[in-house]
Amino acid sequence: MYVKTININNQIEFLASEKYVNFTTTVSDEGIVPDEFGRKIVFAGSILDGNGKVVNDSTAAGILFSSVDVTQGAQPGSLMVEGYVLEDRLPVKPADTAKTALKEIKFR
């Protein structure tokens, strides 16, 4: 038996308030590029569409609440659909069309 250490990019907190609403979603592995360890990680703060794919456009349905490892295929995750977020702390700056689609999420 052996021990293998895998470092995961820990992100800073993007929530601007303790008030939020999340729903369960399936996070897709489609289009996710493996890191140097061969792991496919969808990071917290990624904008997802209704099919669990990472997007940044008018098809946005919510923001991934915590990172999900999709190396073995699609996995369950938590999708934030309402709340306050610090826009500058998200992994990718939301496009104006994505912000418009995310009606119940307020960007600070």
C-alpha positions in Angstrom: 0.0 0.0 0.0 1.2 3.6 -0.7 0.0 7.1 -0.1 -0.5 9.5 -3.0 -0.9 13.3 -2.3 -3.1 15.2 -4.8 -3.3 19.0 -4.5 -6.5 20.6 -5.4 -6.8 24.3 -6.1 -8.5 25.7 -3.0 -10.5 28.8 -3.9 -11.3 31.8 -1.8 -14.9 32.3 -0.6 -17.2 33.8 -3.2 -20.3 34.2 -1.1 -21.2 37.7 -0.1 -24.0 36.6 2.4 -25.0 33.6 4.4 -28.3 33.6 2.7 -28.5 31.4 -0.4 -30.6 28.7 -2.0 -29.1 25.5 -3.5 -30.5 22.6 -5.4 -29.0 19.2 -6.3 -27.7 19.0 -9.9 -25.7 16.6 -12.0 -22.3 18.1 -12.9 -21.2 17.1 -16.4 -17.7 16.0 -17.3 -18.1 17.2 -20.9 -15.4 19.6 -22.0 -13.5 19.4 -18.7 -9.7 19.2 -19.2 -7.8 16.9 -16.9 -5.2 18.5 -14.6 -1.5 17.4 -14.3 -2.7 14.4 -12.2 -5.3 13.3 -14.7 -8.2 14.5 -12.5 -11.2 16.5 -13.9 -12.3 19.0 -11.4 -15.1 21.5 -11.8 -14.3 24.3 -9.4 -16.7 26.0 -7.0 -18.0 29.2 -8.5 -18.2 27.8 -12.0 -21.4 28.8 -13.9 -23.5 25.8 -15.0 -26.4 25.4 -17.4 -29.5 23.3 -16.8 -27.6 20.2 -18.1 -24.7 20.6 -15.6 -22.2 21.9 -18.3 -19.9 24.8 -17.6 -21.0 27.8 -19.5 -20.8 31.6 -19.4 -23.7 32.8 -21.5 -27.5 33.2 -21.5 -28.1 29.4 -20.8 -26.7 29.8 -17.2 -28.9 28.2 -14.5 -26.7 28.7 -11.4 -23.3 28.7 -9.8 -21.6 25.5 -8.5 -21.5 25.8 -4.8 -18.5 23.4 -4.1 -15.9 21.8 -6.3 -16.8 18.4 -7.9 -14.5 15.7 -9.2 -15.9 14.4 -12.5 -12.9 12.2 -13.5 -15.1 9.1 -13.5 -18.0 10.8 -15.3 -20.9 13.0 -14.3 -21.3 13.5 -10.5 -23.9 15.1 -8.2 -23.3 18.6 -7.0 -24.9 21.6 -5.4 -26.2 24.4 -7.7 -26.7 27.9 -6.2 -29.7 29.5 -7.8 -30.3 32.4 -5.4 -28.1 34.5 -3.2 -25.3 37.1 -3.2 -21.8 36.5 -4.6 -18.6 38.4 -4.9 -18.1 38.5 -8.7 -14.3 39.1 -8.6 -13.8 35.9 -6.6 -15.4 33.6 -9.1 -13.0 31.5 -11.2 -14.3 33.2 -14.4 -15.8 36.6 -14.7 -19.5 36.2 -15.6 -20.5 37.5 -18.9 -23.4 40.1 -19.0 -25.7 37.5 -20.6 -24.9 35.0 -17.8 -25.6 37.6 -15.2 -29.0 38.4 -16.8 -29.9 34.7 -16.9 -29.1 34.3 -13.2 -31.9 36.6 -12.1 -32.0 35.5 -8.5 -28.2 35.8 -7.9 -27.0 39.3 -7.0 -23.4 40.1 -8.0 -21.4 42.4 -5.7 
